[in-house]
Amino acid sequence: MLPTDIRVTEPPEDEDKEERILAVLGIIGTVLNLLVIIFVYIYTTL
């Protein structure tokens, strides 16, 4: 007999919160990286 009621389980709230925090940290890191690159570019061209 095959199961007829298949549900997709959602990740627990802790995992969802952790993934969100890691994503935000990644975005912040990327922005800071770009700021450093721009600052170094301006500093070296003066």
Contacts in CASP RR format, 6 or more apart in sequence:
PFRMAT RR
TARGET T0000
AUTHOR 0000-0000-0000
METHOD contacts of the structure
MODEL  1
MLPTDIRVTEPPEDEDKEERILAVLGIIGTVLNLLVIIFVYIYTTL
10 16 0 8 1.000
11 19 0 8 1.000
END
